[in-house]
């Protein structure tokens, strides 16, 4: 069943794509003699994929011939990549007004600086011929090979190899560019040129194409590749195309840095893994001293203070038995909008005090529409996800009659009770921007429209001291809900879009009664537990220590969980031990994965993690710091307890 001798042409956007879900066969697959041409934007778009070889064939007359993004073991051999062919230009020149790629920044192959799985090989070009990228009548910005400037980690981790790459003219030998990716701050690229295809001196290799940066060329025999933001270095003994590991920033040398970690901490006795708590264990009493919101317990069934959105998101409301079977609750059904299809009440922001902190709570019951079956949602999802198993209910504020969320105030807490009611909790600061709105809508919704939503006990009240999520720079620990002893996972999420990855509560913890369990599946190492911190408590140039306790295990295809050994020395291995990444808002800039300086791990027990980092002005300038559990590969999971960030 070979995939061979196929032709794709004249598509509006892409010829062949593996985006958005990727193609990752367990055994290498070969596509033979594939021809893709005259596609509007991309010929081949290979993303989240691995083990794919294109043997023979061509891509021609397409703005971006081949884009490879976050993929492993992608090979092109015996292949032709043509920018603007004579046949194509004949058509362009003989038809008045004919649009073409000639005048734009055409690219041949754009490999990615990161792989899908850390430690894997990236892109290989073997016996690939480029032509049509140096036409004098076309854009001078056309380039045969250009590293993709999108990245999920701003350092080069994708071993890339070129062998017997050819060009149609000698002018094209410099048709290679690292300029776009260098402008993003990535300056540690090293690509192995096996046969010297790119050697400006005409050598026979091997050589290494590297970023035009002193850190990559110092002490080496290198020459500038004209207009490429790259240099060509002879040999590969020192500069091979290996993943570049990022170490934790060194402690400040001013005497303020901590002493090195004790190489022999108190031994941890191996023992049984913690077990998940029952999903309906925790029922937190809702405070009654609320402000701003009227009839939050819905006992006044006239609902004159509550409405369902008519102009933007039609839905219907009715009275049903309340939380715990007592009193009344409001049920919203026939919902047509995920974010606004819920209970809505307008309030005057004068009921708040500027720069004071408040908490919001509500009891919610999500059921599949027109049934009594509990809706399957995932409280750990930070982003709105409109599908079965997607977003859980939340409380947000909107400007009246607007579809854009001003701010999400509270989220459903984990572990999700799949048997009935759940609680929303969150805190927020009444900033000047909020106060100056004058009037806002508070909305309880955000669950996909395939669900009906029952709501009770909506309360907004002043946040007490120590409330999870309330920034307090005098606190002994800058992490919220650090030890799980609250009994739920408020303030914690799963990074990325991974509906099969969840946070559960488990017991016992390393200390105390409870701990967090990251369960389920992920396909990338950064999809770990995540907490957002305001930057108010961090100072540029200051050092901080982050510590935690992990219990590492693997999960097989049948869901069986087994304690396992992880590798502490290399944070990029597929079986690496958990680390933390410190990054800015939306994951950039990143300080990288902070290597663990604590003792070697044991199997079947709690293991200490400890690292230091230095806050940068770029990091603080984003307004938020993302603290992410990183490095845990697909098939592995962990329990987490006692997370701390403290100033050094």
C-alpha positions as CSV (number, residue, x, y, z in Angstrom):
1,X,0.0,0.0,0.0
2,X,2.8,2.4,-1.0
3,X,1.9,6.1,-1.2
4,X,3.6,6.8,-4.6
5,X,3.3,8.8,-7.8
6,X,0.8,11.3,-6.5
7,X,0.3,14.8,-7.8
8,X,-1.3,17.8,-6.0
9,X,-1.6,21.1,-7.7
10,X,-3.5,24.4,-7.9
11,X,-5.0,24.3,-4.4
12,X,-6.1,27.5,-2.8
13,X,-3.9,27.2,0.3
14,X,-1.9,24.0,0.8
15,X,-1.0,21.0,-1.2
16,X,-0.3,18.4,1.5
17,X,-0.5,19.1,5.3
18,X,-0.2,17.2,8.5
19,X,-1.4,20.2,10.5
20,X,-3.1,20.5,13.0
21,X,-3.0,17.1,14.6
22,X,0.2,15.7,13.0
23,X,1.2,12.4,11.5
24,X,3.4,10.2,13.7
25,X,3.5,6.6,12.4
26,X,5.3,4.1,14.7
27,X,7.3,2.9,11.7
28,X,9.0,5.1,9.1
29,X,6.8,5.9,6.1
30,X,8.1,6.7,2.6
31,X,6.2,8.8,0.1
32,X,7.6,8.1,-3.3
33,X,7.7,10.5,-6.2
34,X,5.3,13.1,-4.8
35,X,4.7,16.1,-7.0
36,X,3.2,19.3,-5.6
37,X,3.0,22.5,-7.6
38,X,1.2,25.9,-8.1
39,X,-0.4,26.0,-4.7
40,X,-1.3,29.4,-3.3
41,X,0.6,29.5,0.0
42,X,2.3,26.2,1.0
43,X,3.2,23.1,-1.0
44,X,3.9,20.8,2.0
45,X,3.2,21.8,5.6
46,X,4.6,19.1,8.0
47,X,3.8,19.8,11.7
48,X,3.7,17.7,14.8
49,X,4.9,14.8,12.7
50,X,7.7,12.2,12.7
51,X,9.1,9.2,10.7
52,X,8.2,10.6,7.3
53,X,10.5,10.5,4.2
54,X,9.8,12.1,0.8
55,X,11.9,10.1,-1.7
56,X,11.8,11.5,-5.2
57,X,9.4,14.2,-6.5
58,X,9.2,17.9,-6.4
59,X,7.5,21.1,-5.1
60,X,7.4,24.0,-7.5
61,X,5.9,27.4,-8.0
62,X,4.5,27.8,-4.5
63,X,5.2,30.7,-2.2
64,X,6.5,28.5,0.6
65,X,7.5,25.1,-0.9
66,X,8.1,23.1,2.3
67,X,7.4,24.2,5.9
68,X,8.5,21.8,8.7
69,X,7.4,22.7,12.2
70,X,7.9,20.8,15.4
71,X,8.6,17.5,13.7
72,X,11.1,14.6,14.1
73,X,12.9,12.5,11.5
74,X,11.6,14.3,8.4
75,X,13.8,13.5,5.4
76,X,13.8,14.7,1.8
77,X,16.0,12.8,-0.6
78,X,16.4,12.7,-4.3
79,X,14.1,15.7,-4.4
80,X,13.7,18.9,-6.4
81,X,12.5,22.2,-5.0
82,X,11.8,24.9,-7.5
83,X,11.0,28.5,-6.7
84,X,9.7,30.1,-9.9
85,X,10.1,27.9,-13.0
86,X,10.4,29.1,-16.6
87,X,7.0,27.5,-17.5
88,X,5.3,29.3,-14.6
89,X,7.0,32.6,-15.5
90,X,5.8,32.2,-19.1
91,X,2.2,32.0,-17.9
92,X,2.7,35.0,-15.6
93,X,4.3,37.2,-18.3
94,X,1.7,36.4,-21.0
95,X,-1.4,37.0,-18.9
96,X,-2.2,40.5,-18.0
97,X,-2.8,40.9,-14.2
98,X,-1.8,37.3,-13.5
99,X,-0.9,37.1,-9.8
100,X,2.4,35.3,-9.0
101,X,4.9,34.5,-6.3
102,X,7.6,36.2,-8.2
103,X,7.4,39.5,-6.3
104,X,7.2,38.2,-2.8
105,X,9.6,36.5,-0.3
106,X,9.4,33.0,-1.7
107,X,11.0,30.2,0.4
108,X,12.1,26.7,-0.4
109,X,12.5,24.7,2.8
110,X,11.9,26.1,6.2
111,X,13.1,23.6,8.8
112,X,12.2,24.2,12.5
113,X,14.6,24.9,15.3
114,X,12.7,22.5,17.6
115,X,11.6,18.9,17.3
116,X,8.3,17.4,18.4
117,X,10.1,15.1,20.8
118,X,13.2,16.3,22.6
119,X,16.4,14.5,21.7
120,X,15.1,13.4,18.3
121,X,16.6,14.3,15.0
122,X,14.9,17.0,13.0
123,X,15.2,17.6,9.3
124,X,17.5,15.9,6.8
125,X,18.1,17.0,3.2
126,X,19.9,14.4,1.1
127,X,20.5,14.9,-2.6
128,X,18.1,17.8,-2.9
129,X,18.3,20.3,-5.8
130,X,17.1,23.9,-5.6
131,X,16.4,26.1,-8.5
132,X,14.5,29.3,-9.4
133,X,15.4,31.2,-6.2
134,X,17.8,33.7,-7.8
135,X,15.8,35.0,-10.7
136,X,16.8,38.6,-11.3
137,X,13.3,39.7,-12.2
138,X,11.8,38.3,-9.0
139,X,12.1,39.4,-5.4
140,X,15.6,39.6,-4.0
141,X,14.3,38.3,-0.7
142,X,13.6,34.8,-2.1
143,X,15.6,32.2,-0.3
144,X,16.1,28.5,-0.8
145,X,16.5,27.5,2.9
146,X,15.2,29.7,5.8
147,X,14.8,28.5,9.4
148,X,11.2,28.8,10.5
149,X,10.9,31.8,12.9
150,X,8.1,30.3,14.9
151,X,9.3,28.3,18.0
152,X,8.1,26.9,21.2
153,X,11.5,27.1,22.8
154,X,13.9,29.9,21.9
155,X,16.9,27.8,21.5
156,X,18.0,25.3,18.8
157,X,17.1,21.7,19.7
158,X,16.5,20.1,16.3
159,X,19.6,18.3,14.9
160,X,19.5,19.2,11.1
161,X,21.7,17.7,8.4
162,X,22.4,18.6,4.8
163,X,24.1,16.3,2.3
164,X,24.7,16.9,-1.4
165,X,22.5,19.9,-1.7
166,X,22.7,21.6,-5.2
167,X,21.7,24.9,-6.8
168,X,21.1,26.0,-10.3
169,X,23.5,28.9,-10.2
170,X,26.5,29.8,-8.2
171,X,24.6,32.9,-7.1
172,X,22.3,30.6,-5.1
173,X,24.9,29.1,-2.9
174,X,24.2,31.8,-0.3
175,X,20.4,31.4,-0.7
176,X,20.3,30.4,2.9
177,X,19.2,32.6,5.8
178,X,19.1,32.6,9.6
179,X,18.2,36.3,9.7
180,X,14.5,35.9,10.6
181,X,15.2,33.5,13.4
182,X,18.1,35.6,14.6
183,X,15.7,38.6,14.9
184,X,13.7,36.5,17.3
185,X,16.8,36.1,19.6
186,X,17.7,32.6,18.5
187,X,21.5,32.6,17.9
188,X,22.7,29.1,18.7
189,X,21.9,27.1,15.5
190,X,24.4,24.5,14.2
191,X,23.5,22.6,11.0
192,X,25.8,19.8,9.8
193,X,26.8,20.1,6.1
194,X,28.1,16.6,5.4
195,X,29.5,17.2,1.9
196,X,30.4,20.8,2.0
197,X,27.5,21.9,-0.2
198,X,27.4,25.4,1.3
199,X,31.1,25.9,1.8
200,X,31.9,29.3,0.3
201,X,35.5,28.0,-0.4
202,X,34.1,25.1,-2.4
203,X,35.4,22.4,0.1
204,X,34.1,18.9,0.3
205,X,33.1,18.9,3.9
206,X,32.2,18.2,6.5
207,X,31.4,21.7,7.7
208,X,28.9,23.3,10.0
209,X,26.6,26.2,9.3
210,X,26.2,28.2,12.5
211,X,24.5,31.4,13.7
212,X,26.6,34.5,13.1
213,X,27.3,34.9,16.8
214,X,30.5,34.9,18.8
215,X,29.3,32.2,21.1
216,X,29.1,29.8,18.1
217,X,32.3,30.8,16.2
218,X,34.9,31.7,18.8
219,X,38.1,29.6,18.4
220,X,36.8,28.1,15.2
221,X,37.8,28.4,11.5
222,X,34.7,30.2,10.1
223,X,33.8,32.5,7.2
224,X,30.7,34.7,6.8
225,X,28.0,33.4,4.5
226,X,27.0,36.6,2.7
227,X,23.6,38.0,3.7
228,X,22.7,34.9,5.6
229,X,23.2,35.9,9.3
230,X,25.3,32.7,9.4
231,X,28.9,31.6,9.2
232,X,30.4,28.4,7.7
233,X,32.8,26.6,10.0
234,X,35.2,23.9,8.9
235,X,34.7,20.4,10.4
236,X,32.2,19.1,12.8
237,X,34.3,18.0,15.8
238,X,33.3,20.9,18.0
239,X,30.2,22.2,16.3
240,X,27.9,19.3,15.4
241,X,24.2,19.6,15.0
242,X,23.3,18.6,18.4
243,X,20.6,19.9,20.6
244,X,21.8,22.8,22.7
245,X,20.9,22.3,26.4
246,X,20.0,25.4,28.4
247,X,21.4,25.6,31.9
248,X,19.8,27.4,34.7
249,X,21.2,31.0,35.1
250,X,24.2,31.0,37.4
251,X,23.7,32.4,40.9
252,X,24.8,36.0,41.4
253,X,28.5,36.2,42.4
254,X,27.8,38.9,45.0
255,X,27.6,36.7,48.1
256,X,23.8,36.6,48.0
257,X,23.6,33.2,46.3
258,X,22.6,30.1,48.3
259,X,25.1,27.5,49.3
260,X,25.2,24.5,46.9
261,X,22.4,21.9,47.4
262,X,23.2,19.2,49.9
263,X,24.4,16.3,47.7
264,X,23.1,13.8,50.3
265,X,19.7,15.0,51.6
266,X,17.7,13.0,54.0
267,X,16.9,9.7,52.2
268,X,13.3,9.3,51.1
269,X,11.8,5.9,51.7
270,X,10.2,4.4,48.6
271,X,6.6,3.5,49.1
272,X,3.2,3.2,47.4
273,X,2.0,5.9,45.1
274,X,-0.6,8.3,46.4
275,X,-4.2,7.6,45.4
276,X,-6.8,9.9,43.9
277,X,-9.3,11.3,46.3
278,X,-13.0,10.7,45.7
279,X,-14.3,13.5,43.3
280,X,-17.0,14.6,45.7
281,X,-14.9,14.7,48.9
282,X,-14.7,18.5,49.2
283,X,-17.7,20.8,49.6
284,X,-16.6,24.2,50.6
285,X,-19.1,26.5,52.3
286,X,-20.0,29.5,50.3
287,X,-19.7,32.8,52.2
288,X,-22.8,34.8,52.6
289,X,-21.3,38.3,53.1
290,X,-21.4,39.1,49.4
291,X,-21.4,42.5,47.8
292,X,-22.3,43.9,44.3
293,X,-24.5,40.8,43.3
294,X,-28.2,40.7,44.1
295,X,-30.1,37.5,44.6
296,X,-27.0,35.3,44.1
297,X,-28.8,32.4,45.8
298,X,-31.7,32.7,43.3
299,X,-34.3,32.3,46.1
300,X,-36.3,35.2,44.5
301,X,-37.6,33.3,41.5
302,X,-38.6,36.4,39.6
303,X,-35.0,36.9,38.6
304,X,-35.5,40.5,37.9
305,X,-31.7,41.1,38.6
306,X,-30.6,38.2,36.4
307,X,-31.1,37.8,32.7
308,X,-30.0,35.7,29.8
309,X,-28.3,37.5,26.9
310,X,-30.8,38.4,24.2
311,X,-28.8,40.5,21.7
312,X,-25.7,38.4,21.5
313,X,-26.3,34.9,22.9
314,X,-29.9,33.8,23.1
315,X,-30.7,31.3,25.9
316,X,-33.6,30.4,28.3
317,X,-33.7,30.3,32.1
318,X,-35.9,28.5,34.6
319,X,-36.0,27.6,38.3
320,X,-34.8,24.2,39.5
321,X,-33.9,22.7,42.9
322,X,-30.8,24.3,44.4
323,X,-27.4,23.1,45.5
324,X,-27.7,20.2,47.9
325,X,-31.4,19.8,47.0
326,X,-32.4,22.8,49.1
327,X,-33.9,26.1,47.9
328,X,-33.8,27.2,44.3
329,X,-31.2,27.5,41.5
330,X,-31.1,29.0,38.1
331,X,-30.9,26.7,35.1
332,X,-29.8,28.1,31.7
333,X,-30.7,26.0,28.6
334,X,-31.0,26.4,24.9
335,X,-27.6,28.1,25.0
336,X,-26.2,29.5,21.8
337,X,-22.9,31.1,23.1
338,X,-20.2,29.4,25.1
339,X,-18.9,32.6,26.9
340,X,-22.1,34.6,27.3
341,X,-24.7,31.8,27.3
342,X,-25.3,31.8,31.1
343,X,-26.6,33.8,34.0
344,X,-25.9,37.6,33.6
345,X,-26.2,40.4,36.0
346,X,-25.1,44.1,35.6
347,X,-23.5,45.8,38.5
348,X,-22.0,49.2,39.2
349,X,-18.3,49.1,39.8
350,X,-18.7,51.7,42.6
351,X,-19.4,48.7,44.9
352,X,-15.7,47.9,44.6
353,X,-12.7,49.7,46.1
354,X,-9.8,50.4,43.7
355,X,-6.8,48.1,44.1
356,X,-8.5,45.9,46.7
357,X,-8.7,42.2,46.2
358,X,-12.0,40.2,45.9
359,X,-13.0,36.6,45.6
360,X,-15.8,35.1,43.6
361,X,-17.5,31.7,44.2
362,X,-20.5,29.8,42.7
363,X,-21.9,26.3,42.8
364,X,-22.5,24.9,39.3
365,X,-24.0,21.8,37.7
366,X,-23.2,21.2,34.0
367,X,-25.3,18.5,32.2
368,X,-25.6,17.4,28.6
369,X,-28.4,19.4,27.1
370,X,-31.9,18.0,27.7
371,X,-30.5,15.2,29.9
372,X,-29.5,14.6,33.5
373,X,-26.1,13.2,32.5
374,X,-23.1,15.2,33.9
375,X,-21.2,17.0,31.3
376,X,-17.6,15.9,30.8
377,X,-15.4,19.0,31.1
378,X,-11.8,19.6,32.2
379,X,-11.2,22.3,34.9
380,X,-7.4,22.3,34.2
381,X,-7.9,23.8,30.7
382,X,-6.9,27.5,30.9
383,X,-8.1,28.4,27.4
384,X,-11.6,28.3,26.1
385,X,-12.2,24.9,24.4
386,X,-15.5,24.4,22.7
387,X,-15.9,20.6,22.5
388,X,-17.0,17.6,24.6
389,X,-14.5,17.3,27.4
390,X,-13.5,21.0,27.0
391,X,-14.0,24.1,29.2
392,X,-15.7,23.9,32.5
393,X,-18.0,26.8,33.8
394,X,-16.3,30.0,34.9
395,X,-17.2,33.5,36.1
396,X,-16.2,36.4,33.9
397,X,-16.9,40.1,33.5
398,X,-17.8,41.8,30.2
399,X,-18.6,45.3,29.2
400,X,-22.4,45.4,28.6
401,X,-23.6,44.0,25.3
402,X,-20.0,43.2,24.2
403,X,-18.7,39.7,23.2
404,X,-15.1,40.4,24.4
405,X,-14.3,39.1,27.9
406,X,-12.8,41.8,30.1
407,X,-11.5,39.3,32.6
408,X,-12.2,35.8,33.8
409,X,-12.5,36.0,37.6
410,X,-13.0,32.4,38.6
411,X,-12.7,28.9,37.2
412,X,-14.1,25.5,38.2
413,X,-11.7,23.8,40.6
414,X,-10.1,20.4,40.2
415,X,-10.7,17.5,40.9
416,X,-13.9,17.6,38.8
417,X,-16.9,16.0,40.4
418,X,-18.3,13.8,37.6
419,X,-21.3,13.0,39.8
420,X,-22.9,16.4,40.3
421,X,-22.2,19.9,41.5
422,X,-18.8,21.6,41.3
423,X,-17.5,24.9,42.7
424,X,-16.1,27.9,40.8
425,X,-13.5,29.9,42.7
426,X,-11.2,32.8,41.9
427,X,-9.8,36.1,43.1
428,X,-9.2,39.4,41.3
429,X,-7.9,42.9,41.9
430,X,-10.2,45.8,41.3
431,X,-7.8,47.8,39.1
432,X,-8.4,51.3,37.9
433,X,-9.4,49.8,34.5
434,X,-12.2,47.8,36.1
435,X,-13.4,50.7,38.3
436,X,-13.4,53.1,35.4
437,X,-15.8,50.9,33.3
438,X,-18.6,52.2,35.5
439,X,-20.9,49.3,34.7
440,X,-20.0,45.7,34.0
441,X,-21.8,42.4,33.4
442,X,-20.9,39.5,35.6
443,X,-21.5,36.2,33.7
444,X,-21.5,32.6,34.8
445,X,-21.0,30.6,31.6
446,X,-18.0,29.3,29.5
447,X,-19.1,25.7,29.3
448,X,-19.7,24.5,25.7
449,X,-23.2,25.0,24.3
450,X,-23.9,21.3,24.2
451,X,-24.4,21.6,28.0
452,X,-27.2,23.0,30.1
453,X,-25.9,25.0,33.1
454,X,-27.4,25.2,36.6
455,X,-26.1,27.9,38.9
456,X,-26.4,28.6,42.6
457,X,-24.8,30.7,45.4
458,X,-23.0,33.2,43.3
459,X,-21.0,35.4,45.7
460,X,-18.5,38.3,45.3
461,X,-16.8,39.3,48.6
462,X,-13.6,40.8,49.9
463,X,-10.7,38.3,49.6
464,X,-9.3,37.2,53.0
465,X,-5.6,37.3,53.8
466,X,-3.8,34.3,52.2
467,X,-6.5,33.6,49.6
468,X,-5.1,31.5,46.7
469,X,-4.3,33.9,43.8
470,X,-4.1,37.0,45.9
471,X,-0.7,38.6,45.3
472,X,1.2,39.3,48.5
473,X,4.8,40.2,48.2
474,X,5.4,39.7,51.9
475,X,4.4,36.1,51.8
476,X,7.0,33.5,52.7
477,X,6.2,31.6,49.4
478,X,5.2,33.3,46.1
479,X,3.4,30.2,44.9
480,X,-0.4,29.9,45.5
481,X,-1.9,26.7,46.8
482,X,1.5,25.3,47.0
483,X,0.8,22.2,49.2
484,X,-2.7,21.1,48.0
485,X,-4.0,21.3,51.6
486,X,-6.9,23.5,50.4
487,X,-8.3,20.3,49.0
488,X,-8.6,21.4,45.4
489,X,-6.3,22.6,42.6
490,X,-7.3,26.3,42.5
491,X,-4.7,28.5,40.8
492,X,-3.3,25.5,38.9
493,X,-3.9,24.7,35.2
494,X,-2.4,22.5,32.4
495,X,-0.4,24.5,29.9
496,X,-1.5,24.3,26.2
497,X,-4.5,22.6,24.6
498,X,-4.5,19.1,26.0
499,X,-8.0,17.9,26.9
500,X,-6.8,14.5,27.9
501,X,-4.4,15.9,30.5
502,X,-5.9,16.6,34.0
503,X,-5.2,17.6,37.5
504,X,-6.5,15.4,40.3
505,X,-6.2,15.6,44.0
506,X,-4.5,12.6,45.7
507,X,-3.4,11.5,49.1
508,X,-1.2,11.3,51.0
509,X,1.2,14.1,50.0
510,X,4.9,14.3,50.7
511,X,3.8,16.4,53.7
512,X,0.3,16.8,54.9
513,X,-2.8,15.0,53.7
514,X,-3.0,15.9,50.0
515,X,-0.9,16.4,46.8
516,X,-1.6,17.1,43.1
517,X,-1.6,14.4,40.5
518,X,-1.0,15.3,36.8
519,X,-2.8,12.4,35.0
520,X,-3.9,11.6,31.5
521,X,-2.0,12.2,28.3
522,X,0.1,14.8,26.7
523,X,2.1,14.9,23.4
524,X,4.7,17.5,24.3
525,X,6.9,18.0,27.4
526,X,5.8,21.6,28.2
527,X,2.2,20.5,28.7
528,X,2.6,20.4,32.5
529,X,1.0,22.0,35.5
530,X,1.0,25.7,35.2
531,X,0.6,28.7,37.5
532,X,0.5,32.4,36.6
533,X,2.1,34.9,39.0
534,X,2.0,38.7,38.9
535,X,5.4,40.2,38.3
536,X,4.9,42.7,41.2
537,X,6.9,40.6,43.6
538,X,9.9,40.0,41.2
539,X,12.8,42.4,40.7
540,X,15.0,42.4,37.6
541,X,18.5,41.1,38.4
542,X,17.3,39.4,41.6
543,X,17.7,35.6,42.2
544,X,15.0,33.2,43.4
545,X,14.9,29.6,44.4
546,X,12.2,27.2,43.2
547,X,11.7,23.9,44.9
548,X,9.2,21.1,45.0
549,X,8.7,17.3,45.6
550,X,7.8,15.0,42.7
551,X,6.8,11.4,42.5
552,X,7.4,10.2,38.9
553,X,5.6,7.3,37.2
554,X,4.7,6.0,33.8
555,X,1.3,5.0,32.4
556,X,0.8,2.3,29.8
557,X,-1.9,2.1,27.1
558,X,-4.3,0.4,29.5
559,X,-4.0,3.1,32.1
560,X,-1.8,1.0,34.5
561,X,0.5,3.3,36.5
562,X,4.0,2.2,37.6
563,X,6.8,4.0,39.5
564,X,9.8,4.5,37.2
565,X,13.3,5.9,37.0
566,X,13.7,9.3,35.3
567,X,16.9,10.9,34.1
568,X,18.0,14.0,36.0
569,X,21.2,14.9,34.1
570,X,19.6,15.8,30.7
571,X,16.4,17.8,30.7
572,X,15.8,17.0,27.0
573,X,15.6,13.2,27.2
574,X,12.2,11.6,26.7
575,X,12.4,10.1,30.2
576,X,13.8,13.2,31.8
577,X,12.8,14.0,35.4
578,X,10.3,16.8,35.9
579,X,11.8,20.3,35.8
580,X,10.3,23.8,36.0
581,X,10.4,26.4,33.2
582,X,10.1,30.1,34.1
583,X,8.7,32.2,31.3
584,X,6.8,35.4,30.6
585,X,3.2,35.9,29.6
586,X,2.2,33.2,27.0
587,X,5.5,31.4,27.5
588,X,8.0,34.1,26.2
589,X,10.6,35.1,26.9
590,X,11.7,31.9,28.6
591,X,14.6,31.2,31.0
592,X,14.5,27.6,29.8
593,X,14.1,24.4,31.7
594,X,15.8,24.8,35.0
595,X,18.0,21.8,35.8
596,X,17.5,20.1,39.1
597,X,20.4,20.6,41.5
598,X,19.1,18.3,44.2
599,X,20.2,14.6,44.7
600,X,19.8,11.8,42.1
601,X,16.2,10.4,41.9
602,X,14.9,7.2,43.4
603,X,12.2,4.9,42.0
604,X,8.9,4.7,43.8
605,X,9.3,7.6,46.2
606,X,9.2,11.4,46.5
607,X,12.2,13.2,45.0
608,X,13.3,16.7,45.7
609,X,13.6,19.4,43.0
610,X,15.6,22.6,43.5
611,X,16.9,25.3,41.1
612,X,17.7,29.0,41.1
613,X,16.9,31.6,38.5
614,X,17.5,35.3,37.9
615,X,14.5,37.5,36.9
616,X,15.2,39.6,33.8
617,X,13.7,42.9,32.8
618,X,12.2,41.3,29.7
619,X,10.6,38.6,31.8
620,X,9.1,41.1,34.2
621,X,8.0,43.4,31.4
622,X,5.4,40.9,30.2
623,X,3.3,41.4,33.4
624,X,2.9,37.7,34.2
625,X,5.4,34.9,35.0
626,X,4.4,31.4,33.9
627,X,5.7,28.7,36.2
628,X,5.4,25.4,34.3
629,X,6.3,21.8,35.1
630,X,8.4,20.8,32.1
631,X,10.4,17.9,30.6
632,X,8.0,15.1,31.4
633,X,7.6,13.1,28.2
634,X,4.5,11.4,26.7
635,X,3.5,8.3,28.7
636,X,4.9,9.7,32.0
637,X,3.1,11.6,34.8
638,X,3.8,12.8,38.3
639,X,2.5,13.7,41.7
640,X,3.5,17.2,42.9
641,X,3.7,18.7,46.4
642,X,5.2,21.6,48.4
643,X,6.1,23.9,45.5
644,X,7.9,27.1,46.6
645,X,9.5,30.2,45.1
646,X,11.4,32.3,47.6
647,X,13.9,35.2,47.1
648,X,17.5,34.2,47.5
